[in-house]
Amino acid sequence: MDKGKGINWIILAVGIFVVVALIGLAVKEINDYNKANRAAEAGIKANTKTLGKHAEQTMDTTPAVAATWQTVYDVSGSEAAKITPAFALGDGEKRILYNYAPIDNYSGVFAAYVMEEGTSLDANGGSPDAQPQVAGAGETRLIRDAGMYHIEIIGPNCSWQITIQEMK
């Protein structure tokens, strides 16, 4: 046998061995991948069966209703000073809507204080929750805990309206 032909056969044999080895590794990777997928599918099926057993207990199928602003208290008048009856505030986000207009040609002054029930502006002081600089309508956020409150209004020479709303 020619020495050159012998080397060619050796190179061919090594090449075939390398190709067979690579194919073997690829087949092993494919098998491992398939095993992992089957295990994952089995886990999903098991979880689905478990969820199915408890679906009535854990899934709320009621459609969610978006919260809207609800009027909690509304008062209007033209008195120079007024203390309202008590009203309840809940845990939702709150706001105060206001509107005032001077009477005749007077320059009206207006301020509204939302006070905790059992307190008073005279005895406890406070900062106004609404005190617009110009006549007209406006709103501001009201930061209060849930509880009972009343409004103390100072509004000489003007007509006014206050609406307390809560997100419900």
C-alpha positions as CSV (number, residue, x, y, z in Angstrom):
1,M,0.0,0.0,0.0
2,D,1.2,3.4,-0.9
3,K,2.2,5.6,2.1
4,G,0.1,8.6,0.8
5,K,-3.0,6.4,0.4
6,G,-2.6,5.1,4.0
7,I,-2.5,8.7,5.4
8,N,-5.6,9.6,3.4
9,W,-7.4,6.6,4.9
10,I,-6.4,7.7,8.4
11,I,-7.6,11.2,7.8
12,L,-10.8,9.9,6.3
13,A,-11.4,7.6,9.4
14,V,-10.6,10.5,11.8
15,G,-13.0,12.7,9.9
16,I,-15.8,10.1,10.0
17,F,-15.1,9.6,13.8
18,V,-15.4,13.4,14.4
19,V,-18.6,13.7,12.4
20,V,-20.2,10.7,14.3
21,A,-19.1,12.2,17.6
22,L,-20.7,15.6,16.7
23,I,-23.9,13.9,15.6
24,G,-23.9,11.9,18.9
25,L,-23.5,15.1,20.9
26,A,-26.3,16.8,19.0
27,V,-28.7,13.9,19.5
28,K,-27.9,14.0,23.3
29,E,-28.6,17.7,23.4
30,I,-31.9,17.2,21.6
31,N,-32.9,14.5,24.0
32,D,-32.0,16.6,27.1
33,Y,-34.0,19.5,25.6
34,N,-37.0,17.3,25.0
35,K,-36.8,15.8,28.6
36,A,-36.8,19.4,30.0
37,N,-39.8,20.4,27.9
38,R,-41.7,17.3,28.9
39,A,-41.0,18.0,32.6
40,A,-42.1,21.7,32.2
41,E,-45.3,20.6,30.4
42,A,-46.0,18.1,33.2
43,G,-45.5,20.9,35.8
44,I,-47.9,23.2,33.9
45,K,-50.5,20.5,33.7
46,A,-50.2,19.7,37.4
47,N,-50.5,23.4,38.3
48,T,-53.5,23.7,36.0
49,K,-55.2,20.7,37.6
50,T,-54.5,22.2,41.1
51,L,-55.9,25.6,40.0
52,G,-59.0,23.9,38.5
53,K,-59.7,22.3,41.9
54,H,-59.5,25.7,43.7
55,A,-60.7,28.0,40.9
56,E,-64.0,28.8,42.6
57,Q,-62.3,29.7,45.8
58,T,-59.4,31.8,44.4
59,M,-60.6,33.5,41.2
60,D,-62.9,36.5,41.3
61,T,-64.8,36.7,38.0
62,T,-66.6,39.9,38.9
63,P,-65.6,42.7,36.5
64,A,-63.6,45.4,38.2
65,V,-65.6,48.7,38.5
66,A,-63.5,51.8,38.2
67,A,-63.7,54.1,41.2
68,T,-65.4,57.5,40.7
69,W,-65.7,60.6,42.7
70,Q,-68.8,60.5,45.0
71,T,-70.2,63.5,46.8
72,V,-69.9,63.0,50.6
73,Y,-71.2,66.5,51.7
74,D,-72.4,69.6,49.9
75,V,-73.3,73.0,51.4
76,S,-73.9,76.4,50.0
77,G,-74.9,79.8,51.3
78,S,-74.1,83.4,51.7
79,E,-73.5,83.7,55.5
80,A,-70.4,85.5,56.6
81,A,-69.6,82.5,58.9
82,K,-71.1,79.0,59.0
83,I,-70.3,75.8,60.8
84,T,-71.9,72.7,59.1
85,P,-73.3,69.6,60.7
86,A,-70.9,66.7,61.0
87,F,-70.3,64.2,58.1
88,A,-68.2,61.1,57.7
89,L,-65.2,60.6,55.5
90,G,-63.9,57.2,54.6
91,D,-60.5,55.9,53.6
92,G,-60.6,56.9,49.9
93,E,-58.8,59.8,48.2
94,K,-60.6,63.0,48.9
95,R,-61.0,66.4,47.3
96,I,-62.8,69.7,48.1
97,L,-64.6,71.6,45.3
98,Y,-65.4,75.2,45.9
99,N,-67.1,78.1,44.2
100,Y,-67.5,81.7,45.4
101,A,-68.7,85.0,44.1
102,P,-68.7,88.4,45.7
103,I,-72.1,89.9,46.4
104,D,-72.8,93.3,44.8
105,N,-69.5,95.2,44.4
106,Y,-67.8,94.1,47.5
107,S,-64.5,92.2,47.3
108,G,-65.5,88.9,48.9
109,V,-63.2,86.9,51.1
110,F,-63.6,83.2,51.3
111,A,-62.0,80.4,53.3
112,A,-63.2,76.9,54.2
113,Y,-61.7,74.7,56.9
114,V,-62.5,71.0,57.2
115,M,-62.2,70.4,60.9
116,E,-62.2,67.1,62.9
117,E,-65.5,66.8,64.8
118,G,-65.0,68.0,68.4
119,T,-62.6,70.7,67.4
120,S,-63.2,74.3,66.3
121,L,-61.3,77.0,64.4
122,D,-61.6,79.4,67.3
123,A,-60.2,76.9,69.9
124,N,-57.8,74.9,67.8
125,G,-56.9,77.1,64.8
126,G,-56.1,75.6,61.4
127,S,-55.1,76.2,57.9
128,P,-57.8,76.7,55.2
129,D,-58.4,73.8,52.9
130,A,-59.8,76.2,50.3
131,Q,-58.9,79.9,50.1
132,P,-59.0,81.0,46.5
133,Q,-57.4,84.4,45.7
134,V,-60.0,85.1,43.0
135,A,-63.7,84.5,42.6
136,G,-64.8,81.4,40.7
137,A,-64.7,77.6,40.9
138,G,-61.8,75.4,41.9
139,E,-60.7,72.2,43.6
140,T,-57.9,71.0,45.8
141,R,-56.9,67.7,47.3
142,L,-58.1,67.1,50.9
143,I,-55.8,65.0,53.1
144,R,-57.8,63.6,56.0
145,D,-58.0,60.3,57.8
146,A,-61.3,58.5,57.9
147,G,-63.5,60.0,60.6
148,M,-66.2,62.6,61.4
149,Y,-65.7,66.2,60.3
150,H,-67.4,69.5,59.9
151,I,-66.7,72.5,57.7
152,E,-66.2,76.0,59.1
153,I,-66.7,78.6,56.4
154,I,-65.7,82.3,56.5
155,G,-67.2,84.2,53.6
156,P,-68.3,87.7,54.2
157,N,-69.9,89.6,51.3
158,C,-70.0,86.5,49.0
159,S,-72.1,83.5,48.1
160,W,-70.3,80.2,48.2
161,Q,-70.6,76.5,47.7
162,I,-68.5,73.7,49.1
163,T,-68.6,70.0,47.9
164,I,-66.5,67.3,49.6
165,Q,-66.0,64.2,47.4
166,E,-64.3,60.9,48.0
167,M,-63.0,58.3,45.5
168,K,-65.2,55.2,45.9
